[in-house]
Amino acid sequence: MGSLAAADEPLPQLKYPQPRRDDSIVDDYHGVLVPDPYRWMEQLNSEEVKEFVGAQAAVADAVLSACGHRGRLRGQLTALFDHPRFRAPFKRGDSYFYFHNPGLRPHGALYVQHGLGGGDPAVLLDPNAFSEDGTVSLGMVGVSDGGDHLAYGTSGSGSDWVTIRVMRVSDREHLPDTLSWVKFSRIAWTRDGLGFFYSRFPAPSRDGEALDSGIKTDVNLNHEVYYHFLGTDQSQDVLCWRDPDYPKYIYIPEVTEDGKYVILSVSETSDPVNKLYYCDLSALAHGMEGMKGTHSMLPFVKLVDKFEACYSLIANDGTDFTFLTNKDAPRYKLSRVNVDEPESSWTDILPEDEKAVLESACAVHGDKLLVNYLSDVKYVLHMRSLVTGELVHDIPIDIGSVNGISGRRVDSEVFIEFASFLTPGIIYRCDVSTDIPEMNVYREISVPGFDRNEFEAKQVFYPSKDGTKIPMFIISKKNLNLNGSHPALLFGYGGFGMSVTPQFSATRVVLMRHLGFVTCVANIRGGGEYGEEWHRAGSLANKQNCFDDFIAAGEFLVSAGYTNPARLCIEGASNGGLLVAACLNQRPDLFGCALAHVGVMDMLRFHKFTIGRAWTCDFGCSENEEEFHWLIKYSPIHNVRRPWEKGDDDDPRGWGAAGQYPPTMLLTADHDDRVVPSHTLKFLATMQHVLRAGAEGSPQTNPIIARIERKSGHGCGRSTQKIIDEAADRYAFAAKVMGVPWID
């Protein structure tokens, strides 16, 4: 074991920027006056905001330069990331396509192989050639049914905006096609390979002029669906659907495997509910060619025209469609409908399970169905009949996560991606044409220097504030002495029905091996681990349950002897960033460090930027009086208090004269156009001001800093080096402020 080394050296005396406070900005929310002195930070392209960001970056640099483990962490992370990584192949025509990164390349490349036992794999598209600094990434891909053409979307600096281009697979030649202002879309090829459906927004503009640079924070409205013919200009694309009466609707197109229908999934928020429209392409007199120049939209039929449940297409046989749905089934089921008789023909093929959540279903090899359940946050695979839903075979897998299933009805093979906390990754090839499907290892990801026998992963259940049992995974070195001395990293999300399941993390291995961390994942309410009831128990008026669950996880780790408050670090991103910030405000005494990534921090104004309006399903909206009162109680920027000052009788905060906020790092990125950076900037300025951070005589001596990534976004598309650098910075900070020594 190494010595404390640089961890013993004090952090430099910090002098924080003093940004302008505009006390004239006061909003009236249903009779409640709420100041917003940092409203100007929402103008992200202004010089004043840029100066503030630069000044805060200087503070962060001063702190990070004093973190002695920073270089060691970067070195160990680089060594452990340097291993080959693969994604499951998918088949089109006679060719197989898959992503592969040999180690430290910024991004994985798309490979093509003609037959599994035939020709050698070759790089089809290398995103590392898109930009010199790795900030342009591959956002989406779509290969035509015959495997002849690839359409792909690129994203710059982590933005959600995508530009689609097209290339021939045979000779890697690009067509002239360039499609702009694509967002929240899918590339859906028609069976004939002549073109594809996609979704886009009108080009952003301000004062009549198009915007082509800088972060765009305006609300995204008026989504549209187009069909693009290969080799043509975007201006000639066929407008297939839009509805100006409902500007908030989002449309995702999908073509059925038989090529006969195009399905539109219609959503308005992030809620797991959608409408369903379909169009019989075979009924068009001259196919999509006949739509050119008609200025008529496709004759979509509204199969489901209410936002009452979620419907995901699994398969169709002619007019009989099978959907995965939560209609009257919070843990999901499979239902079938004849679209010619929708009023009377809905039947359940696979009813809702009594406990497990039906995560996904994939129709393969004719009438077979590979079904994926989530039971107590562990995956279970079944082979079932697509016709009846009856169980054909159990498919055994280890405790972990099924991250992808690649297969189609025309093929007899399926590829299954698996990973766990201690399994870097296995891709199984399953021949489903046999009576008993066999799982054979197709590829196994090996990480040099990682020995799973050094560590253990276990699941515990702890009580939350209201007595609800919450599952949590704890991953650590084996034979841990529960004496309360270990540093611990507690991660959570708890929102939008998203489940956090076992995954391998090279970063986690470095933390456990060289810093002795116990790493924990709390499956709090608001997620989808137990279906829609679990989700609803942590949303809207019930959002406080998420924070209670997370706080209870920290209390459990302390009481069970894993750690102590001075060595308990909490971390979360996006909705998880909100989670960390809210818990930071509510229980600053419980944590020794907080890392909040790209968090939603202003709960009164989030709906006014980009796609934030879609989150009102989980949070509510301040424009509604009842929902405003939910939000104001936990909105991070509105609930920063001085722990050393006693709260009033109605305020549960007030922790005695000795308290202060723990060391805190807020992380954001300058091109995040999902949770815009102003959330983090306003919260940062509020914390530093209210807590008088850096001021003479202030009890707040723990650092409150921000790491603001340049030319990056909400998290998608980051290069390997950016991932390593950020991890080294944030965990070097955590180790420094919690006094964690390096272990050789």
Salt bridges, closest charged atoms under 4 A:
ASP22 OD2 - ARG20 NH1 3.94
ASP23 OD1 - ARG21 NH2 3.95
ASP27 OD2 - ARG39 NH2 2.30
ASP36 OD2 - ARG39 NE 2.54
ASP36 OD2 - ARG605 NE 3.88
ASP36 OD1 - LYS682 NZ 3.21
GLU42 OE1 - ARG605 NH2 2.77
GLU42 OE2 - LYS682 NZ 2.88
GLU47 OE2 - LYS50 NZ 3.85
GLU48 OE1 - ARG20 NH2 2.84
ASP126 OD2 - ARG105 NH2 3.36
ASP133 OD2 - LYS711 NZ 2.75
ASP145 OD2 - ARG191 NE 3.55
ASP145 OD1 - ARG408 NH1 3.97
ASP160 OD1 - ARG674 NH2 2.69
ASP171 OD2 - ARG168 NH2 3.00
ASP177 OD2 - HIS228 NE2 2.45
ASP218 OD2 - ARG206 NH2 3.01
GLU224 OE2 - ARG242 NH1 3.29
ASP237 OD1 - HIS228 ND1 2.67
GLU254 OE1 - ARG186 NH1 3.25
ASP271 OD1 - ARG536 NH2 2.95
GLU289 OE1 - LYS292 NZ 3.38
ASP305 OD1 - LYS275 NZ 3.50
GLU308 OE1 - LYS327 NZ 3.41
ASP317 OD1 - ARG409 NH2 3.04
ASP348 OD2 - LYS333 NZ 3.21
GLU352 OE2 - ARG331 NH2 3.61
ASP367 OD1 - ARG409 NH2 3.01
ASP376 OD2 - LYS355 NZ 2.99
ASP394 OD1 - HIS382 NE2 3.36
ASP411 OD1 - LYS91 NZ 3.90
GLU413 OE1 - ARG429 NE 2.70
GLU417 OE1 - ARG87 NE 2.96
GLU454 OE2 - ARG513 NH2 3.27
ASP466 OD2 - ARG525 NH1 2.90
GLU532 OE2 - HIS535 ND1 2.92
GLU532 OE1 - ARG536 NE 3.14
GLU533 OE1 - ARG331 NH1 3.85
ASP549 OD1 - ARG525 NH2 2.76
GLU555 OE2 - ARG587 NH1 2.79
GLU571 OE2 - HIS597 NE2 2.69
GLU571 OE2 - ARG730 NE 2.68
ASP589 OD1 - ARG587 NE 2.90
ASP602 OD2 - LYS682 NZ 2.90
ASP618 OD1 - HIS535 NE2 2.69
GLU623 OE2 - HIS607 NE2 3.00
GLU645 OE2 - ARG642 NH1 3.34
ASP651 OD2 - ARG641 NE 3.94
ASP651 OD1 - ARG653 NE 3.07
ASP670 OD1 - HIS671 ND1 2.92
ASP672 OD2 - HIS714 ND1 2.80
GLU709 OE1 - ARG707 NH1 2.88
GLU709 OE2 - LYS722 NZ 2.93
ASP725 OD1 - ARG74 NE 3.12
GLU726 OE2 - HIS597 ND1 3.66
GLU726 OE1 - ARG718 NH1 3.07
GLU726 OE2 - ARG730 NH1 2.91
ASP729 OD1 - ARG70 NE 2.73
ASP729 OD1 - ARG74 NH2 3.75
ASP729 OD2 - ARG707 NE 2.87
